[in-house]
Amino acid sequence: MDEFDDRLAALQAQALQRVRREVVPQDGARLSVDGQSLLAFCSNDYLGLAQDPLLREAVHAAVDRYGVGAGASPMVSGHSAANAALERELAAAVGLPRALYFYAGYATNAGIVPALVGEGDALFSDALNHACLIDGARLSRASVHRYAHGALDRLEALLAASPARRKLVISDAVFSMDGDVADIAGLHALCERHDALLLLDDAHGFGVLGPQGRGALAAAGLTGPTASPRVLYMATLGKALGVAGAFVAGPPTLVEWLLQKTRSYTFATAAPALLAEAVRAGLRCALGPEGDRRRQHLGALIDRLRHGLTSEAGAPVQAAGWWLMPSHTPIQPLVIGDNATALAVMARLREQGLWVPAIRPPTVPEGTARLRIALSAAHQPEDVDQLLAALAAAARGLN
Ligand SMILES: *Cc1c(COP(=O)(O)O)cnc(C)c1O
């Protein structure tokens, strides 16, 4: 115990100890946090669906029909009609032949990567990939070749030099702490040239990017009739879709293989039907005119924030040396630099009634601690203005 106490104390000394808050959702993007009402910029609920009455109603109806728990693994006790319908609807939504629905995104990637490659195979991984892709790579025992973020020339050299029979390139489609979008067409072209499979994690793009929010792969034109037999598309359902869970979609043979061989699917209890019904309601909204309206509103908020921070109004922030990463997604990281300053800025904002999370190493590289500002269609333009004013005040106060 002494050793763990010491290690915890060391985390605290480096300003790396993490704290959870008790939160209760309120109207719009507000949260009651430990009893205080805060305007939140910390959620990945990009379309504002997590509190939507349509999803609540879908859950109530599903509970009446299906009850609560699924009881066992889908391989043991089957899955519900809701889960089956959701798989068909997800596949149609992303323009790929077949989809497999999972209870969580982490478990999806941690499970499907080892199902696709093993000892003697080669994996190629962007340096900024999400932890669950990295963990899936470790579990697979394939040899892992990490390339610098977005460095497709490096990836090409690694692919060309690899003697492995089976090659898998894994990449976030939208990088979760930077907000930038992978060069999907470029990745796909390299996979074609070097006979590799491509697995894309679109946790932050599905519902937000592409026509009707169909995701980053659709935005890159690689779905529908032009779908590639070498691409697997994974996305999560707890972000823009407002619920929980994930799916992987792609060619029928690969998806059938994943159904047979993914340990995190086989050896885990199926997602409850009530969640599948909530996702179905979220999906109908996201794909329809209301989804278009919300994406348009969200786009205007992103422009407002970026303009506010990069124009003259953002002078105090610029003078502090803080800089906004080049992102056109709802993830708008403001890089502060060192851990303690990032935490101090977060605390200043909190005093003014705003919750913007400071993200520190090891989640992001050393020296790039940042505020990860996440915008949502649940925000109003005035909310963004309030954040801009509070950031300017914090920058003046700390310099
Ligand atoms: C959130 C996230 C996941 C994990 O999904 P969960 O459903 O929350 O487990 C996977 N990949 C990326 C890129 C994510 O941001």
PDBQT file of the ligand as one rigid body, heavy atoms in Angstrom, charges set to zero:
ROOT
HETATM    1  C1  LIG A 401     -14.488   7.583 -27.267  1.00  0.00    +0.000 C 
HETATM    2  C2  LIG A 401     -13.619   6.869 -28.225  1.00  0.00    +0.000 A 
HETATM    3  C3  LIG A 401     -13.588   5.478 -28.258  1.00  0.00    +0.000 A 
HETATM    4  C4  LIG A 401     -14.238   4.627 -27.208  1.00  0.00    +0.000 C 
HETATM    5  O1  LIG A 401     -15.598   4.523 -27.386  1.00  0.00    +0.000 OA
HETATM    6  P1  LIG A 401     -16.535   4.176 -26.135  1.00  0.00    +0.000 P 
HETATM    7  O2  LIG A 401     -17.818   3.789 -26.778  1.00  0.00    +0.000 OA
HETATM    8  O3  LIG A 401     -16.607   5.429 -25.335  1.00  0.00    +0.000 OA
HETATM    9  O4  LIG A 401     -15.909   3.040 -25.389  1.00  0.00    +0.000 OA
HETATM   10  C5  LIG A 401     -12.885   4.868 -29.266  1.00  0.00    +0.000 A 
HETATM   11  N1  LIG A 401     -12.189   5.594 -30.173  1.00  0.00    +0.000 NA
HETATM   12  C6  LIG A 401     -12.156   6.936 -30.133  1.00  0.00    +0.000 A 
HETATM   13  C7  LIG A 401     -11.367   7.689 -31.155  1.00  0.00    +0.000 C 
HETATM   14  C8  LIG A 401     -12.866   7.617 -29.154  1.00  0.00    +0.000 A 
HETATM   15  O5  LIG A 401     -12.810   8.942 -29.081  1.00  0.00    +0.000 OA
ENDROOT
TORSDOF 0
